[in-house]
């Protein structure tokens, strides 16, 4: 029998809008919804104008949802990064590289796509989503 689809919910990441889940588990996979630089305790968008700090906060939110689903960053096979401007790429990439290296002890880094887009909130410089595989 196929595993039922289930929503992932944690207070360690920002509360999602009522039209989607923080993450979804189905068939041994975890899809984390796009996360931004929100403080989960307050819901406030943090680090205005600082794409490095926003990237780190965003990845902390992604990781919190992964952990709630029974995975971690080392289980991620794909991260998608959305930036508002190409000029932010080098600084985002520095923060991203440090965070991912720290949380991928296997040394096998996730695949990644980076796209330049308009984001839902003006204060957001970065948004990131993830796809992971659960062991067992």
C-alpha positions in Angstrom: 0.0 0.0 0.0 1.2 3.5 -0.8 2.2 5.8 2.0 -0.5 8.5 2.6 0.5 12.0 1.9 1.1 14.0 5.2 1.7 17.6 6.0 4.8 18.6 7.9 4.3 21.2 10.7 6.8 22.7 13.1 6.9 25.8 15.3 10.6 26.0 14.5 9.8 27.5 11.1 7.4 30.3 10.0 3.7 29.6 10.0 2.7 29.1 6.4 -0.2 30.9 4.6 -3.4 28.8 4.9 -3.2 27.8 1.2 -0.1 25.5 1.6 1.9 23.3 4.0 5.4 24.0 5.4 6.3 20.6 3.8 4.7 17.4 2.5 5.9 13.8 2.9 4.8 11.2 0.3 6.5 8.1 -1.0 9.7 8.5 0.9 10.1 12.1 -0.3 9.9 15.4 1.5 9.1 18.6 -0.3 9.7 21.8 1.7 7.7 24.8 0.6 9.7 27.9 -0.3 11.0 29.6 2.8 12.1 33.1 3.3 14.0 35.1 6.0 11.3 35.1 8.6 11.9 34.7 12.4 9.6 31.7 13.3 8.9 33.1 16.8 7.7 36.5 15.6 6.8 36.0 12.0 8.9 39.2 11.2 11.1 39.3 8.1 14.6 39.8 9.4 17.9 41.2 8.1 16.6 43.9 5.7 19.0 44.5 2.8 21.5 41.7 4.0 21.2 38.8 1.6 23.9 36.7 3.4 22.0 36.9 6.7 18.7 36.3 4.9 20.1 33.2 3.2 21.3 31.8 6.5 17.9 32.4 8.2 16.1 31.0 5.2 18.2 27.8 5.3 17.6 27.5 9.0 13.8 27.5 8.3 14.2 24.9 5.5 16.2 22.7 7.9 13.7 23.0 10.7 11.0 21.6 8.4 13.3 18.9 7.2 14.0 17.9 10.8 10.3 17.9 11.6 9.8 15.5 8.6 12.5 13.1 9.8 15.2 14.3 7.4 18.1 16.7 7.4 20.1 18.7 4.9 22.2 15.6 4.1 19.0 14.0 2.8 18.3 16.8 0.4 18.8 16.0 -3.3 17.7 19.4 -4.6 17.6 23.0 -3.4 16.1 25.8 -5.4 17.2 29.3 -4.6 15.2 32.3 -5.8 17.0 35.7 -5.7 15.6 39.2 -6.5 18.8 40.3 -8.3 21.9 38.8 -9.9 24.0 41.1 -7.9 23.1 39.2 -4.7 24.4 35.9 -6.1 28.0 36.0 -4.7 27.0 36.9 -1.2 24.1 34.5 -1.2 26.5 31.8 -2.5 29.0 32.4 0.4 26.3 32.0 3.1 24.7 29.1 1.3 28.1 27.3 0.9 29.0 27.7 4.6 25.5 26.5 5.8 25.3 23.5 3.4 28.9 22.4 4.2 28.2 22.5 7.9 25.0 20.4 7.6 26.1 17.9 4.9 28.6 15.7 6.7 28.6 13.2 3.9 30.2 15.8 1.7 27.7 15.1 -1.1 26.2 18.4 -1.7 22.6 18.8 -3.0 21.9 19.7 -6.6 20.9 23.3 -6.9 19.1 25.7 -9.3 19.3 29.5 -8.8 16.6 31.7 -10.4 16.2 35.5 -10.4 12.6 36.5 -9.8 10.2 38.9 -8.1 9.4 37.5 -4.6 6.1 37.8 -2.7 7.3 40.3 -0.1 9.4 43.4 -0.8 11.7 42.7 2.2 12.6 39.2 0.8 15.8 39.1 -1.1 15.9 35.2 -1.1 13.5 32.3 -1.0 14.6 28.6 -0.9 12.8 25.3 -1.2 14.0 21.7 -0.9 13.4 18.2 -2.0 14.7 15.4 0.2 14.6 11.6 0.4 13.7 9.9 3.7 15.8 6.8 4.5 13.8 3.7 5.5 
